[in-house]
Amino acid sequence: MSKAASPIAPLDLAAERAFLGPALEAAVLSVLRSGRYIQGPEVERFEADFARQSGVAHGVAVSSGTDALILGLRALGVGPGDEVVTSPFSFFASAAAIAWVGATPRLADVDPETALLDAGRAAAAVGPRTRALAPVHLYGQMADMRAFRALADKRGLAVLEDAAQAHGAARDGATPGTLGELAAYSFYPTKNLGAAGEGGLVSTNDAELARKLRELRDHGSPAKYVHTSIGTNARMHAFQGAVLNVKLPHLPAWNARRAALAAQGIAAGVHYPRPIHLHEAARPFGYGPGDFPVAEDLSLRVLCLPVHPFLEDAQGDRVAEAVLTLAEA
């Protein structure tokens, strides 16, 4: 890189603000003037539009992607004494959410080509206490949900899809939440659909699960001052709903832009430098070095490259040239 060349950041929120700035400011100011700061019409609109764009019947907005996982598990009835099979190659919250509800994460190794949870290996991890499967979609790729649906049906299990990195994704004609009972999304600012802070959503085609989720996110309350279960405060702030409403119509084009960059060799290599089972907090899960060799190998070799939709063509060329130069060295 020449001295005159500017650094290429993995994420350019300044460019996003420059592109959407006036609309974002108007949306946030509208919420400020409305006095409706928690849930409200902006959040309800986002829930409906995101569900429609995702091809599911219901969207339940929550305060973070982690809350989406936790409330999804609770809505499915997962709790102490249960086990949930998930991936060791993901952000730690994928397993921590399972532990948070009192269940035990059972890990299975991933496919070396995609880094996605392998359905065959997951099947081998299913035991008599297994209550659910939690495949993780990574880098815009969906796990083989038809295989996981077949496994779940055969063993009488529920499926919670960790779709934190799968906004707008599809595989074999299915989108997140159409083959699993639930799909949990994150709108952390680094996602391809990011809020101006924390945010999450659970999508589903099951009206009863959607009802449970709405109660659980609001202290187990179906109506004001009526509490029928022990829930929590996981409501989405109206400001985040307003920001996401501005961004949502751009999601298909932004995803297409990322895919065009991937075709040029600029693909998200991925996180994570340490698989879940090798974190100190995961010791109670009962795993150690060598238990999931594919995940451990990927954690040593993956490389995350800039691939945001505001990356200019010339910048993409620079990234590709640098990668090729390193590969040839």
N, C-alpha and C positions, 0 to 999 in steps of 0.2 A: 504494500500500500504506500503510495507517495505521501510526502509530508503534507501536501495540500488536501489530501482526501480526508473527509470527515468520518468519524466512527459510525458504524452501522449498528444501531441498538436492536436487541431482540424484540422490543416493543416500542412503538412511537405514539404515545398518548397525545403528545403535542400536535402531531399531524392529524390525529383523529379529531381533536378539538378544533383545529383550524378548518377541517372539512364540515363538521357538524355544529360548530360553535354557536351561531345565532339560534338554531333550533333547540339546542340543549339549554341555553340560557333562558329562552322563552318558556320551555317546559318546566324548569326548576322554579322560575319566578311565578309561574301560574300556580304551582303547588304552594309556594310561600304565601301567596295572596289568598289562597283558598282556605287556609287554616286546617286542612285535612292532611295530617302528616303521617298517619299510620294507616296502612291499607288504603281504602277509599277507591274512588273511581279510576284513578290512574293505574293502580295495581290490578283492579278487576279487568280493565281493558287489556293490560299486558297478559294476564292469565289466559283470557279468551283468545287473544291473537296468537300467542305462543303455542297454545294447544292446537289451534287450527293449522298453523304453519307446520307443526310437528306431526299432524295426522292423528291426533288423539282427542278424546272427548273432553278431558278435564285437565286443567293446570292449577296447581295450588302453590302460590308464591310463598316463600319463607325467607328468613333472614340471612341464610348462608347455604352453601353447598353441603357443609357438614350437617346442618340441621335438616337438610333435605334427606340425607342418608339416615340420620337418627330417627326422624319422624316416619320415614318410609318403613323402617324396620319395626317400629312400634305399631304402625297401622296394620302390619302383617301379623302382629301378635308375637314377634320374636322377643325373647327375654331370657332370664336366668335358666340355665340348664340346656339351652338350645345351642346348636352350632350352625355357622353360616360359612359356606365355601366361597373364597374370594382369591384374588391375585396377590402374590408377593411383590409384583412390580407395578407399583402405583404410589400415589401420595399416601402418607401414613393414615389419613382420615378414612380411607376405604376400609381398613381393618379396625381402626380406633372406634369408629361409629358402632361396630358390632360389639366391641368390648364395653362401650358406654352404656348400652342397653342391658348389659349383664350376660350376653351370650359369648361364645368362644369362636374366634376366627379360625377356620380350618383352611390352610393355604394349599394351593396346587400350582405347579409350575406353568410357565407360559410357552407359547409357540415361538421358536427362535426367529422366525421370519417376520412376525408381526408384533411381538411382545404382548400379545393379547392372551388372556386366560384360555387354556386349552380345555375343550369340553371333555375329552377323553381322560385327561389327568384329573379334572374336576370330579368326574364320575368315580374315580378311584378313591377320592377323598371323602366321599359321602358315607356317612355312618348312621347308626340307629338314632342318634340325637340331632342329625342334620335337619334343620327347619327350612332353610332357604339357600338359594344360590345368588351370588352377587358378582356377576361378571363385570369387568371394568373395560369401558371403551376408551381407547387412547389415540391421541393425535388425529382425531377426526375419523378414526377407523372403528367400526363396530365389531364386537365379538360375534362369533357365529351363533346368533340368537335362535336359529331354528334347531341347532343341535342342543342348545341349553334348554329350549322349551321342551324338546323331546325327552331330555334327561329328567327335567322337573316333573313332567307328566308321568313318566315311568315310575319315579320314586315318591310321588306325592309331595313335591316341594313347591314353594313359592319362588318367584324370581324378582329381585330388585336390581335393576341395571344402574351401575354407576356411570352416568352419562355426562360427567363434569367436563369432558373434552369432546362431546359429540353433538353440539348444537347444529342442527340441520343435516346430520348424518343419516345415511340409509345403507342397508345391505340386504340383498336378495328380496327387495320389495318391502322391507320392514324398516320402520324408524323406531328410535327408543320409546319404550312404553307401549308398543303395539303387541309384542310377543311376551314381554315380561309383565307381571302385574303392575309394576311401578318402575319409573325411571327418575333418577335424582340428578338434577343439574346444578352447576355452580355458575354464578355470574361475577366471579372475582374479576377485577379489571384486566388481568392478563388473558382471559378467555376470549375466543373469537366473538362472543357476545358478552361484553363486560359492563357491569354497572359502574357507578362513580363511588365505589365502596363495595361492601359485601351484599350478596343477594343469592337466592337459590330458588328452585322450583321443583315440585314433584309432579310428573305427568302420569296419567292413567286413563284407561277406558272403563274402569270400574267405579260406578257412581258411589257405592257404599264406601270404598276405600277413600275416595275424594272427600266424602263427608267426614270420615274419621280424621283425615289429615287437617281439615279446616278447624276441627275442634281441638286437636292436639296442639296446633300452632298458637292457639288462643286460650291457654290455661284449661283445656278440656271443656270449653264453653260453647254450647250450641246457640245460646242466646245470652244477652247481657244479664250478669249476676246469676246465671244458671251454670253449674259445673257438674258434668256427669262423669268425668274421668280426670285423672291427674295428667295434665298437659304441661306446657311450658310457654314462654313468651318467645315465639319465633316468627312474629309477623314482619312482613316487608314494609319498609318505610316508603311513603308515597313518592319521595324524591327519586328513589331508585326505580320505581315503576315508571315514572315520567322519563327518566334517562333511557331506560330500556325500550320504551315505546318509540323514542326517536331513532334508536339504533336498529331495532328489529327489522324494519323493511329493507335495510341494507345487508342483512345477514347472507342471503343467497349470493349476492354479487361479491361480497367479501370472501365467502368460502370458495367461489369460483376463482377468484384472484389468487388465493393461497394454492389451489390445485394447479393453476398455470405455472406458479413458481416451482411446485414440486416436480412438474414435468420437466423442468430445466435442471433438475438435480438439487433444488433448494428445498429440501423437505425437512420437517421437524424431526430431528433424530430422537429427541425425547430426553426427559428427565428419567431415571432418578439415580443419583450416585450411590445410594445404598438401598437395597431392597428392604421391604417392610420387616421381614423376620430377623434382620441383623441389627435393628434398633434396640437400644437398651429397654425401652418401654414395651417391646414385644417379647421379652423373656418369658412372661407367664404363658405365652402361646405354646411354648414347648419346642421351638425350632432352633436350629443353629447352622453354622457354616456348612455348606455342602448339601443341605436338604433340598434346595431348589437351584440346581446348577445353571439352568438357562437364565433365570432372573439374575443370578449373581454375575454371570458372564456379561449380560447386557448392561448391567450397572457399571461395568468397567469400560465399556466400549462406546456407549451411546454419546451422541453429540447433538446439542440443540442449536439450530441455526436460525437466523432471522427469517421469518416467513409471514410477517404481518401484512395485511392488505394495503398498507400505505408504503410498502417498500417499492422504490422506483426501479425501473428496468435496469438502469445502469448500476444501481446498488446490488441488484440480484446477480448481475454479471460478475461483479467484484467478488461476491461471496462464492459463487461457483468456481471462479478462477482460483481463488485461494484454496478451496477444498481440493481441487484437482492438483494443484501444486504440491499440497501436503501429501496427497495420495501417491504422487510420483516420486516423492523424496525418499 
